[in-house]
Amino acid sequence: NLIVTISQNSIGNAITELLGVVVKRIPDAKAYEQAEPALIDKLLEVRRRLVRADLGEGIATPYWKSE
């Protein structure tokens, strides 16, 4: 089974959880705040594609619908 998670904590966490890649991060809350919405949109699109390809199903959380 493949479980893909999307973190809303930070861009680095979302990349790490989705891809298993640890990125070098420099603390910059303002830059993360500006970039995070676009990244979340892209990650949710990846999630939708995985579901459409019948590679899994979305899991509902307090932040995301199961779609």
C-alpha positions in Angstrom: 0.0 0.0 0.0 1.1 3.5 -0.8 0.1 6.3 1.7 0.8 9.8 0.5 0.5 12.5 3.1 0.4 16.2 2.7 1.7 18.3 5.6 0.4 21.8 6.1 3.2 22.5 8.6 5.8 23.6 6.0 7.0 23.2 2.5 9.9 21.0 3.6 7.7 18.7 5.5 5.3 18.3 2.6 8.1 17.5 0.2 9.7 15.0 2.7 6.4 13.3 3.3 5.3 13.1 -0.3 8.6 12.3 -2.0 10.8 10.9 0.8 13.3 13.7 0.0 14.9 15.8 2.7 15.5 19.3 1.5 18.0 21.9 2.9 15.8 24.5 4.5 16.7 28.0 5.7 14.2 29.3 8.3 12.2 32.0 6.5 8.6 32.0 7.7 7.6 34.8 5.3 9.0 33.0 2.2 7.3 29.7 3.3 4.0 31.5 3.9 4.1 33.0 0.4 5.1 29.7 -1.4 3.0 27.2 0.6 -0.4 27.7 -1.1 1.0 27.0 -4.5 2.8 23.9 -3.3 -0.3 22.6 -1.5 -2.3 23.1 -4.7 0.3 21.1 -6.7 0.4 18.3 -4.0 -3.4 18.1 -4.0 -3.4 17.7 -7.8 -0.9 14.8 -7.5 -3.2 13.3 -4.9 -6.2 13.7 -7.3 -4.2 12.1 -10.2 -3.2 9.1 -8.0 -6.9 8.6 -7.0 -8.1 8.9 -10.7 -5.4 6.4 -11.8 -7.0 4.0 -9.2 -3.7 3.9 -7.3 -5.4 4.5 -4.0 -8.1 6.6 -2.3 -8.0 9.9 -0.5 -8.2 9.8 3.3 -10.3 12.6 4.9 -8.6 14.6 7.7 -9.7 17.7 9.5 -7.9 19.7 6.7 -8.5 17.7 3.5 -11.6 16.1 2.1 -11.4 12.4 1.0 -12.3 13.5 -2.6 
